[in-house]
Amino acid sequence: MLRKVIRKFAGIIASPDEVILLVDQNNKPIGSTTRRDVRKNHLLHRSSFIFIQNPISEKFYVQKRVMHKETFPGYYDPAPGGMILASDPSDEFGAKRELEEEMGISGVNLEFLFNMLYKSEDPLWCAVFFAKWDGELRLQKEEVEFVEMMSLEEIIRRARLESFTPDSMEILNKLIDMGKFKLKNNQQYN
């Protein structure tokens, strides 16, 4: 079984001038501004988070982010995704766009799970999705160094010792609490 997937392609780098959807504390659209302004002023926006599981191995596709990412450089991320653009007609559209850009995955059915407010210095509303995929990946080399296949238990274990994106890990813990994902042998994640 392959542990690391390292196929790459030249993708599109996120522009600081991309126009991002802004939302209020209730997740209602209130306007838009550039990615640069969102980051500089810590503005509340939406981002997609897609947990992708291989239906055969039941392992998750976990990205290793490149070292020059503006947030969490070099971290592992169990939920690929990204900012919802003002021009995206829906969160699902934005999630599919991000999945195709970062991982080369297209034509996949996304299951919407929930929206969640992630509170931090850079707050965001998380649109959380789940998908199954067993096809080839084409990684966006500007954003993704490589992908590792990890079991849920391995993600939890390694997150104790290595850097994993805190927003995705908070969402993952919620999914475990909800019973969407189940740890084997009653393993604890905290």
Steps between C-alpha positions, in 0.01 A plus 500: 500500500636843409565715804602821327345633183739737326353565156510872429397751238544872452189657648374850556638699791238678711521868416495762777252684276242216490164634619386314811146480640462673839240383753371614837491311832183322377670386177295742287676663202583866562735585214833411352862609493838374387680205655771749601247709700348190662843390626624848596185599691400155631155527338231236551454291185406148388730214415432146385637192678472165320583175680584246229502130576615216280204257485727194481763568769272736698804724547487875460693712252712734715686785332842627603482874438796671334727716715403825327124476573371818665329303778635188673801449272639147509204366701307185420137563405240221510242719322601664171303809408526875498335839499160540338518760225237771461436359151437143623124435462504270807729360768486163324615660175790663685589170668503317165710777346755476782506119484573507129766773537688345794456126443391461138179333617193571288158345448478385861176514701535717808289435808435824691540437872465835681617859537712592799644828626872460568608764748860613480706806413386429144136393551309317230182313431586146400285327239577133571465225239580130466592304188623156401771475234722224366630662183824666404613829654661796321642715775536876477873534564465863607283395796542127565839336557359146509205296627516214749229242553423484873248313710293705738700357789829595333382858446410531869824337616726703273321827578626464857860510376494681166345822370147456364275792403303591814179595319478165319585314821226681692253402229628141499450476877143626454439235233625232740277637779203495260570137405567578131849352537567223751832423665590131532550342842338795682815708448483851645592801287566757775 
